[in-house]
Amino acid sequence: IDPKSQKVKLNDGHFIPVLGFGTYAAKREALEITKFAIEVGFRHIDCAHAYQNEEQVGQAIRSKIADGTVKREDIFYTSKLWLTSLRPELVQPALEKSLKNLLLDYVDLYIIHIPVALKPGEELLPKDENGKLIFDSVDLCLTWEALEKCKDAGLTKSIGVSNFNHKQLEKILNKLGLKYKPVCNQVECHPYLNQSKLLDFCKSHDIVLVAFGALGSQRVKEWGNLNHPILLEDPVLSSIAQKHKQTPALVALRYQIQCGAVVLTKSFNKKRVKENIQVFDFELSPEDMKTSDGLNRNRRYYEFLP
């Protein structure tokens, strides 16, 4: 199956490819690996202001447009609003800054990165003299209205959220005068944290769950809990993989897609990037799915903020 044609319809009528390429933690490698991902068939690129590599990722996309590999409309590009720009008046300038770094006219999806506001300013993680984060007080319903305006202005095609629980989602959904629902909620999701309740809640409101960390932690020091067992070494996952003659990583990705989620995969290894596209070449049986559901331990690898 051609990965380019595997898409899900969002609640605003736009389409999102079910397999996305994540660019987090890639600075030096971002240009080359993003170009390679597009060459092997990825059409959904997930990035963020906080990753500090939008210039390189934008350059990769533009070079693949310039050489005829893709047209701009073939690419689904996501950026994220960082926590220091959640005040409503800072939302559009933040998106415009991302667009300027990317040298693109619009993004396909703009999402609130985490529902926690930090003190505005240049620093990504503003801290006081004791090394404690400096929080800000912002009503996210007002932030959401500013995102709606960005959509109306054509700066982004769709708007959504990330790292929201169902109560935080409900606050937006029940907002007076809501113009656009979030199209997605991007959260950590994998067989050890299958988010089944949140997934059901999102489905009931026609919100797509986008799974990051789908292969368990990639052991990123700042955010990750390094003491947890490694998902891809799980014996149950390995036995399902052997049965299908696939890798445990592909089984973990396929699991998300069959649960009805959009899944992001991240690797700076060209062989693995190419391999991840093969998620469309096989299918898990209902029994495999049930067995994978049984792995859930509500275990988070990514613990963002206190």
Secondary structure as UniProt FT lines:
FT   HELIX           3..5
FT   STRAND          7..9
FT   TURN            11..12
FT   STRAND          15..17
FT   STRAND          19..22
FT   TURN            24..25
FT   TURN            28..29
FT   HELIX           30..40
FT   STRAND          44..46
FT   HELIX           49..51
FT   HELIX           54..66
FT   TURN            67..68
FT   HELIX           72..74
FT   STRAND          76..81
FT   HELIX           83..85
FT   HELIX           88..102
FT   STRAND          107..112
FT   TURN            129..130
FT   HELIX           140..152
FT   TURN            153..154
FT   STRAND          156..162
FT   HELIX           166..173
FT   TURN            176..177
FT   STRAND          184..188
FT   TURN            191..192
FT   HELIX           196..204
FT   TURN            205..206
FT   STRAND          208..212
FT   TURN            214..215
FT   TURN            221..223
FT   TURN            226..227
FT   HELIX           231..233
FT   HELIX           235..244
FT   HELIX           248..259
FT   STRAND          262..265
FT   HELIX           270..276
FT   HELIX           277..280
FT   HELIX           286..293
FT   TURN            294..295
//
